[in-house]
């Protein structure tokens, strides 16, 4: 059980240490999401989190080819310098 408490001009919830530890929230950035009937508190995902592992899995399966193929144009041939 928790209650809202005033923190400056805002309101906050004191979350018991045991719950923070069980949920793995200590020292993490959190994401708040309004859901039907309440508020969901979850760890925030970093942008592109998990992409390295996904790319490695694709590579190991031999499924890491270019999907668009070669779509260069005359500018690329004549003007572009790498």
Buried (B, 14 or more C-beta within 10 A) or exposed (E): EEEEEEEEEEEEEEEEEEEBEEBEBEEEEEEEEEEEEEEEBEEEEEEEEEEEEEEEEEEEEEEEEEEEEEEEEEEEEEEEEE
